[in-house]
Amino acid sequence: MYEKELTCPYCLEAITILLDMGSDYNSEIIEDCEVCCRPIEIKYSFDEDELIYFNYKKIEGNEF
């Protein structure tokens, strides 16, 4: 597992997520913010053990 810090796109709090390094080349997951509990769409890629792509965004319709 790979630990990655990001800023929640809803509440702007710093959070940490775990990424599976053994998953397919292009991975897409939904993780809930540990502070505000709203879902975040996360896309990432590893090449061997190196994170080569990481992007995340809000899921429309989940704003308060």
C-alpha positions in Angstrom: 0.0 0.0 0.0 1.1 3.5 -0.8 0.1 6.4 1.6 -0.9 9.7 -0.2 -1.9 13.0 1.3 -4.4 15.2 -0.4 -6.8 18.1 0.3 -10.4 17.2 0.3 -12.1 19.1 -2.5 -15.2 19.7 -0.4 -14.1 20.7 3.1 -10.4 21.5 2.2 -9.0 19.5 5.1 -5.8 17.5 4.6 -6.5 13.8 4.6 -4.4 10.6 4.0 -5.5 7.7 1.8 -4.0 4.4 1.0 -3.5 3.4 -2.7 -3.1 -0.2 -3.8 0.2 -0.5 -5.6 -0.6 -3.9 -7.0 -3.7 -2.8 -8.9 -4.0 -2.4 -12.6 -2.0 0.2 -14.4 -4.8 2.7 -14.5 -6.9 2.6 -11.3 -10.0 4.5 -10.3 -11.5 4.4 -6.8 -14.0 6.3 -4.7 -12.9 7.2 -1.2 -14.9 9.0 1.4 -13.2 12.0 3.1 -12.4 11.0 6.7 -13.5 14.5 7.9 -16.7 15.4 6.0 -17.6 11.8 4.7 -18.3 13.0 1.1 -17.0 10.8 -1.8 -13.9 11.7 -3.8 -13.1 10.2 -7.2 -9.5 9.2 -7.3 -7.5 8.1 -10.4 -3.9 6.9 -10.2 -1.3 4.8 -11.8 1.9 3.1 -10.7 4.8 2.0 -12.8 6.6 -0.7 -10.8 6.7 1.0 -7.3 6.5 4.6 -8.4 3.3 6.7 -8.5 3.3 8.2 -12.0 -0.2 9.7 -12.1 -2.5 11.0 -9.4 -5.7 13.1 -9.8 -8.8 13.5 -7.7 -12.1 15.5 -7.9 -15.5 16.0 -6.3 -18.4 13.8 -7.4 -21.1 16.2 -8.7 -24.2 16.4 -6.6 -22.5 15.8 -3.2 -22.0 19.4 -2.3 -24.0 20.6 0.7 
